[in-house]
Amino acid sequence: MNSKKWMLISVLSFCVMTIGIKEISDNVNSFQIIFFRSLIGLLTIFIFFKNKLSRPTFSIIKGHLFRNIFHLIGQYGYIVGIIYLSLAEVTAIEFSVPIWILIIASVFLKEEMTKSKVMSIILGFIGVLIIIRPGFGIINTNSIIVLLSAISYAIAHASTKKLTKKYKPLDIVFIMCLIQIPISFGLTITEISLPNIRDFSFLLIVGISAITAHFTLAKAMMDDDISSIISIDYFRLPILILLGILLYNENFNAAYLTGGTLIFVGNWINKKAQNKN
């Protein structure tokens, strides 16, 4: 299976995970969701894929800490967005991830900063400004949290690309769960409680879809330019806008679609330029 198919599976898995989080967000707090998601993911990998795992050591885990700290921050901000914002707004803001990835990949992974990438960044920033609308009333604090989440995810994605040169995707996801379980548990220990059957069912869906999403994301990043395959993530926008309207009676806001489309066009220009090379 090629990298773009792996990325498409990752996108669909992230959509399933998002709906699962939305369904339990009223009863389970953000760090509890991260804790149970990581725990379920860890157990799933250990039960079904134990023989395919490398043996993690402290030195290996230490090398993954940087990625997972930023990934945990990204998760927290994303969950906050799902709780307080519409799925369309959260997704549109999260689409700024490729902007930050282009910058980070250029600076830290030494990927070439071409004219098409510069154009993508410019259009992306315009798209973000349309979505959060600074200067037009009070900027929603939760929108800023989601934007910071997108930057954190971009750092985590760039780190994932770097880690795939040394580690198998399954190991990366397993160590992610191993690191995030104690951190998220420590952050929610005073409020943690056992979920009811319905919430636990959705936590299972969140945990399994998260493992699928991150495993296929890591597989996709093994064989392709990070800024190229991440463009497929844009399929999330129409899917989650439609689900938000159908399932949660969310209002359609043209600003989210306009901003997301500008980011999409910028990345499409960059991708088209890459295909010619």
C-alpha positions in Angstrom: 0.0 0.0 0.0 1.4 3.4 -0.9 1.8 6.4 1.4 -1.2 8.3 0.2 -3.5 5.3 0.9 -2.1 5.0 4.4 -2.7 8.7 4.9 -6.3 8.4 3.7 -6.9 5.6 6.3 -5.4 7.9 8.9 -7.7 10.7 7.9 -10.8 8.5 8.2 -9.6 7.2 11.5 -9.1 10.7 12.9 -12.7 11.5 11.8 -14.0 8.5 13.7 -11.9 9.5 16.7 -13.3 13.1 16.6 -16.9 11.9 16.7 -16.1 9.6 19.5 -14.6 12.4 21.6 -17.6 14.7 20.8 -20.0 12.0 22.1 -18.3 11.7 25.5 -17.0 15.3 26.0 -19.9 16.2 28.3 -19.1 13.4 30.8 -15.3 12.8 30.5 -12.7 15.5 30.9 -9.9 16.1 28.4 -7.0 14.4 30.2 -9.2 11.5 31.1 -10.0 11.0 27.4 -6.2 11.1 26.7 -5.5 8.7 29.5 -8.2 6.1 28.5 -7.3 6.5 24.8 -3.6 5.8 25.5 -4.4 2.9 27.9 -6.8 1.3 25.4 -4.3 1.8 22.6 -1.4 0.3 24.7 -3.5 -2.8 25.6 -4.7 -3.2 22.0 -1.1 -3.2 20.6 0.2 -5.4 23.4 -2.5 -8.0 23.0 -2.6 -8.3 19.2 0.8 -7.1 18.1 3.1 -8.0 21.0 5.4 -10.2 18.8 6.0 -7.4 16.3 7.2 -4.9 18.9 10.8 -4.0 19.6 11.7 -4.0 23.3 11.5 -0.4 24.5 14.4 0.8 26.8 14.7 4.0 28.7 17.1 5.5 26.1 14.5 4.8 23.4 11.7 6.3 25.4 13.8 9.4 26.2 14.2 9.9 22.4 10.5 9.9 22.0 9.7 12.3 24.8 10.0 15.5 22.7 7.5 14.3 20.2 5.0 13.1 22.8 5.0 16.1 24.9 4.0 18.3 22.0 1.6 15.6 20.8 -0.1 15.6 24.2 -0.4 19.4 24.1 -1.9 19.1 20.7 -4.4 16.4 21.8 -5.5 18.6 24.8 -6.1 21.6 22.6 -7.9 19.6 20.0 -10.3 18.0 22.6 -11.0 21.5 24.1 -11.9 22.6 20.6 -14.2 19.7 20.1 -16.0 20.4 23.4 -16.5 24.2 23.0 -16.4 24.9 19.2 -18.1 23.4 16.2 -16.5 20.5 14.4 -16.2 22.8 11.3 -14.2 25.5 13.2 -11.9 23.0 15.0 -11.2 21.2 11.7 -10.6 24.4 9.8 -8.2 25.8 12.4 -6.4 22.4 12.5 -5.8 22.7 8.8 -3.1 25.2 9.6 -1.0 22.2 10.6 0.5 22.0 7.1 1.6 25.6 7.3 3.6 24.9 10.4 4.9 21.7 9.0 6.3 23.4 6.0 8.1 25.8 8.2 9.3 23.2 10.7 10.3 20.7 8.0 12.3 23.4 6.3 14.1 24.5 9.4 14.6 21.2 11.2 14.4 18.5 8.6 16.2 20.6 5.9 13.5 20.2 3.3 13.8 22.8 0.6 11.7 26.0 0.9 10.4 26.5 -2.6 8.3 29.3 -4.1 5.3 27.0 -4.0 5.8 26.3 -0.3 6.1 30.1 0.3 2.8 30.6 -1.5 1.2 27.8 0.5 2.3 29.5 3.7 1.0 32.9 2.7 -2.4 31.6 1.6 -2.5 29.4 4.8 -2.0 32.4 7.1 -4.7 34.4 5.2 -7.0 31.4 5.7 -6.2 31.2 9.4 -6.9 35.0 9.8 -10.3 34.6 8.1 -11.2 31.7 10.5 -10.2 33.4 13.8 -11.1 36.9 12.5 -8.8 39.1 14.6 -10.1 42.7 14.8 -13.7 41.6 14.4 -15.0 41.4 17.9 -13.4 39.3 20.7 -11.3 36.4 19.5 -12.5 33.2 21.0 -9.9 31.9 23.5 -10.7 28.4 22.5 -9.9 29.1 18.9 -6.5 30.3 20.0 -6.1 27.1 22.0 -6.9 25.0 18.9 -4.4 27.1 16.9 -1.7 26.4 19.5 -2.8 22.8 19.3 -2.2 22.8 15.5 1.4 24.2 16.0 2.0 21.4 18.6 0.7 18.8 16.2 3.0 20.2 13.5 6.0 19.7 15.7 4.9 16.2 16.6 4.4 15.4 12.9 7.8 16.6 12.0 9.3 14.6 14.9 7.4 11.5 13.7 8.9 11.9 10.3 12.4 12.0 11.9 11.6 9.0 14.2 10.4 6.8 11.2 14.0 6.8 10.0 15.0 4.7 13.1 11.8 3.1 14.5 9.0 1.1 13.1 5.5 2.8 13.1 4.1 0.2 15.6 7.0 1.0 18.0 6.4 4.8 17.7 2.7 4.4 18.5 3.3 1.9 21.4 5.9 4.2 23.0 3.5 7.2 22.5 0.9 5.3 24.6 3.6 4.3 27.1 4.7 7.9 27.7 1.3 9.5 27.7 -0.4 7.2 30.2 1.4 8.3 33.3 1.5 12.0 32.2 -2.3 12.2 31.5 -3.1 10.1 34.6 -1.1 12.5 36.8 -2.9 15.5 35.3 -6.4 14.0 36.0 -5.8 11.9 39.1 -8.0 14.2 41.3 -11.0 14.0 38.9 -10.7 10.5 37.4 -13.7 8.2 37.6 -14.9 5.1 35.9 -17.0 5.8 32.8 -20.4 4.3 32.3 -21.0 1.6 29.6 -22.0 4.1 26.9 -19.0 6.4 27.5 -16.6 3.4 27.8 -17.9 2.1 24.4 -17.0 5.4 22.8 -13.7 5.5 24.7 -12.9 2.1 23.0 -13.8 3.6 19.6 -11.5 6.6 20.4 -8.7 4.4 21.6 -8.8 2.0 18.6 -9.3 4.7 16.0 -6.4 6.7 17.5 -4.1 3.7 17.2 -5.2 3.1 13.6 -4.8 6.8 12.8 -1.3 7.2 14.2 0.0 3.8 12.9 -1.1 4.6 9.3 0.2 8.2 9.7 3.6 6.9 10.7 3.5 4.4 7.8 2.6 7.2 5.3 5.5 9.3 6.6 8.1 6.6 6.1 8.1 6.9 2.3 7.1 10.4 1.3 7.8 14.1 1.8 5.9 15.1 4.9 4.5 18.3 3.3 3.1 16.3 0.4 1.1 13.5 2.1 -0.3 15.8 4.8 -2.4 17.5 2.1 -4.7 14.5 2.1 -5.7 15.6 5.6 -8.0 18.2 3.9 -10.6 15.5 3.3 -11.5 15.9 7.0 -13.1 19.3 6.4 -16.1 18.3 4.2 -16.6 15.1 6.2 -16.7 16.7 9.6 -18.6 19.8 8.4 -21.3 17.4 7.1 -21.3 15.3 10.3 -21.5 18.4 12.5 -24.6 19.6 10.6 -26.3 16.1 10.5 -25.4 14.9 14.0 -25.1 18.0 16.2 -27.2 20.6 14.3 -24.2 22.9 13.9 -24.6 26.0 11.8 -22.7 26.3 8.6 -20.2 29.2 8.7 -18.8 30.3 5.3 -15.7 31.8 7.1 -14.6 28.3 8.1 -15.0 26.9 4.6 -13.4 30.0 3.0 -10.4 29.9 5.3 -10.1 26.1 5.0 -10.3 26.4 1.2 -7.6 29.0 1.0 -5.3 26.7 3.0 -6.3 23.9 0.7 -5.5 25.9 -2.4 -2.2 26.9 -1.0 -1.2 23.3 -0.3 -2.6 22.2 -3.7 -0.3 24.6 -5.4 2.6 23.3 -3.5 1.7 19.7 -4.1 1.2 20.3 -7.9 4.6 21.9 -8.0 6.2 18.9 -6.3 4.6 16.5 -8.7 6.2 18.3 -11.6 9.7 17.8 -10.1 
